[in-house]
Amino acid sequence: MDQERLKGRLLGFIPTMGALHEGHISLVRAAKKENGRVAVSIFVNPLQFGPKEDFKKYPRTLAADCAMLKKAGADFVFTPQAADLYPQGFQTRVQVGEERVFGLTRGLCAAVRPGHFEGVATVVIKLLNLAKPHRAYFGAKDLQQAAVIRRMVLDLDLDVRIRVCPIVREKDGLAMSSRNRYLSAEDRVRALVLSRSLRMLKEALERGEPFASSLSQARRVLAAASERVDYLEVVDPETLEVLKSPRPVMTAAAACLIGTTRLIDNISIRTKKGVRK
Ligand code: AMP
């Protein structure tokens, strides 16, 4: 990448954990549009998984991933091993906000995944330092991750532009995710409740229906068809502050368990006239 930089080429970079799907490929396409060279990393980052999470069973499909990336026109694929990024003696972490206390990592996924965003921020800053891209691409599906990365780049004066690209969905509305392949056929159908409950809430708020009862109704729908609801909240899309009353621009975000698979999704909401409290 240094050589490409020296040649004056613009570099786009997409960090991923592999098991690629159209959501990832949309980031490659976005990067291709505005950069001369595009690099993708594939690394299942142990630092961002909790002890009871799915690090071991996370899908690893390197050959298929490389074929997809080649077809999409990516120029470089970086596939480090854990020992490359975290050699013996490694002991530095990047922490954005403070879990349960303040800032971007106070709530939502951070409340149920302790240490997750520290693991994400740490690996992303390392990957950015290694790849030295001009622009890095992230998906809006990981709302809190994107907010944490943006904040880190601002706070630490990193010389990179962060682009956040729209969520890519299956035809029936399910947000694409590497973890969708864990779902059984029956759970795959039930998983639709996540996008459906968020869409219901969006439509209700955009129609001007009351905030609190619309939110409760969406939570009821989600709870009825999932094993566990971690959260369903309406937040400020920048600060992730949980909202108790409507604003012109909001994001509804949710996480739930379908079978044994934890899924997340979010949707942006724009109210024209504002809604009743
Ligand atoms: P992951 O491999 O899950 O770590 O994701 C790598 C990048 O792809 C992250 O920036 C994700 O937000 C993004 N991504 C994952 N799924 C989607 C999707 N359905 N639509 C858009 N971006 C996505």
Boltz pocket constraint, residues with backbone or C-beta under 6 A from the ligand:
constraints:
  - pocket:
      binder: B
      contacts: [[A, 15], [A, 16], [A, 17], [A, 18], [A, 22], [A, 23], [A, 24], [A, 26], [A, 27], [A, 137], [A, 138], [A, 139], [A, 140], [A, 141], [A, 142], [A, 165], [A, 166], [A, 167], [A, 168], [A, 169], [A, 175], [A, 176], [A, 177], [A, 178]]
      max_distance: 6.0
